[in-house]
Amino acid sequence: MTDVIVASTSIEPSIRPAAVLLVPLITVGLIFLSKNRPNLREAWSILAAVTMFGIVASMVPGVLEGQVYETDLGFFVDEIELALRADALGMLFALVASGLYVVTAIYSIGYMRGHHEPFQTRFFAMLCASVGAALGVAFASNLFMLLVFYEVLTLATYPLVAHDESEEARVSGYKYLAYALSGGLAIFGGMIAVFWLTGSITFTRGGIEGIAQVAASDPWAARGAFALLAGGFCVKAAVMPLHSWLPSAMVAPTPVSGLLHAVAVVKAGAFGVARTVIDVFGPGTVGDIGMGLPLTIAAGATILIASLFALRQDNLKARLAYSTIAQLSYIVLGLSLLSQMGLMGGLLHIPAHAFSKLTLFLCAGALYVQLDVKYISEMAGVGKRMPITMSAFGLASFSMAGIPLMAGFVSKWHLIWGGAEAGYLLVTPLLVLSGALNVAYFWPIVYTAFFESEDAADQKPVLDNPFGGAPGARAYRPDGGTEPDDDHEDHDHHGHPDLPPADGWDRANWRGGETTLLMLVPLMTTATLMLLFGMAPDYVVFFDLIEEIVEGAMEVSN
């Protein structure tokens, strides 16, 4: 049956998948050469982002018509082809990553200049390289190519995590490397196992040829290969207990946090799980070997536990970090359901989460640059000072909670029906409870910003005792630990006794002026994309791509 699907797909030789990767390769060199000319350096970044997005977008019409664009680079060894292939699943990830890189590149200029960050040349170069590596992950034609770009992505993002070169940043960077490279080692083992079992590692919609027969004759070998691949990818997807690197990485500049959480790194992990389920084993085979249920349990547990951790955070980026851990597992949950609606919901959450979470991080960065606000307890009345920024934050929060007409609702609606279709009736109460927890940890932020007066500020971990520890006694680090005892004395104001100002924030009107346009326009853009996706999902290209992916996979499985 695989032959039927392959025959209906037209493979067209094209330079475009390779051209997308050549752009960041060239741009990184140009950025370093322009280190003494900041305007030119940043112009290269924007030009690269627009060019990459333009090339990716040019392939969308053909992919929707069933074409697959391929650049053949020869063979690594027999049976392992060095090829880049733009199919529907790869295009989904590539379109999200390249499109949001345009927004992030522009925003980064305002952030890095506004906060007078050091090492800006290295920052812009590694940001471009990271997105280029993510596009390599998207267009990899087999597990070997995917693993190569997956590891390049890890190495390219390390300097971004450790950007300010402080001791904390270095430790967080080493932790990130240890987790990510360990995950890569597991993926390597899974790749060897799949090749040994089937003689191929080339992605095929509905599963690699022969994988179903192997699963039937030797199910434990197939389970082991699946566990290695899915487990390795779940490291970057931050599925618990493999999540600890992500909150620690919040020491990085906010544009990097947005890159980690919405554009490239964590999405590469979720994308790897999707490739494993859809194009390596196929939904039918995953169900036959009984690996869908363990993945469902891991995702469901992560959704609930990470949401509870988010409740205890007063640090804004830390709360967003644990929110990301929970939200990523919606993608894994949908993939694990192995039903048509479940797969739709999981894949729809890739762009839905990207638009919403990037909006949240861009808003957090604007607050930090403009007002030096890092903690939720410092945000009392800040909505009067930055009304557009906080309105965008509020809308993105509603999306994360799955409120109707928001992007998050679209994916979660499909997940609910996917759970029912798969016979997992607990998925519905899980998603309802998760939505309530999202409201619980996002609403205090919105309330504090718009409805709390500046002279009534207090700490905002929703769970303070017993889950969150003794009330007001110690400060929480982004990784869930606590600061040393000798630091707790000024935790009430986190070293900023003037935040929020006793005499109130300066007021800004709705016509702008609250922050530079280089930061305001990008966050308004992502918020608008989020609303469009929520209000008219059928008219957004992602929906058509996902329908093609899922229909092809289910046709083979059935």
LINWOFEN-V204281 format. One line per field, one symbol per residue. ss: DSSP state (A for helix, B for strand, O for the rest). phi: phi as a letter, one per 30 degrees, with the letter a starting at -180 (. if undefined). Layout:
ss->???
phi->???
This chain:
ss->OAAAAAAAOBBBBOOAAAAAAAAAAAAAAAAAAOOOOAAAAAAAAAAAAAAAAAAAAAOAAAAAOOBBBBBBBBBBBOOBBBBBBBOAAAAAAAAAAAAAAAAAAAAAAAAAAAOOOOOAAAAAAAAAAAAAAAAAAAABOBAAAAAAAAAAAAAAAAAAAOOOOOAAAAAAAAAAAAAAAAAAAAAAAAAAAAAAAAOOOBOOOOOOOOAAAAAAAOAAAAAAAAAAAAAAAAAAOOOOOOOAAAAAAAAOOAAAAAAAAAAOAAAAAAAAAAAAAAAAAOAAAAAAOOAAAAAAAAAAAAAAAAAAAAAOOOBAAAAAAAAAAAAAAAAAAAAAAOOAAAAAAAAAAAAAAAAAAAAAAAAAAAAAAAAOOOBAAAOOOAAAAOAAAAAAAAAAAAAAAOOOOOAAAAAAAAAAAAAAAAOOOAAAAAAAAAAAAAAAAAAAAAAAAAAOOAAAOOOOOOOOOOOOOOOOOOOBOOOOOBOOAAAAAAOOOOOOOOOOOOOOOOOOOOOOOOOOAAAAAAAAAAAAAAAAAAAOAAAOAAAAAAAAAAAAAAAAAO
phi->.dddddddcccceaddeddeddeddddedddddcdcbeddedddddddddddddddddcdedddcjdbdbcccjbdbeicdcbcbccddddedddddddddeddddddddddddchddhdddeddddddddeddddedcdcadddddedddddddddedddcediddddddddddddddddddddddedddddddddciabddbejkdejdddddddbdddddddddddddddddddhddcccdddddddddeeededddcbcbdddddddddddddccccieddeddcicddeddddddddeddddddddcccddddddddddedddddddeddddicddddedddddddddeddddedddddddddddbidbcddcceiddddbddeddddddddddddideiceddedddddeddddddicddddddddddeddeddccdedddedcbcdddbdadbddccacdcjdeidbdcdedjdbdeedcddcdebhibdccdedcjdddbcddjjdadddcddedddddddddddddbddcceeddddeddddddddddd
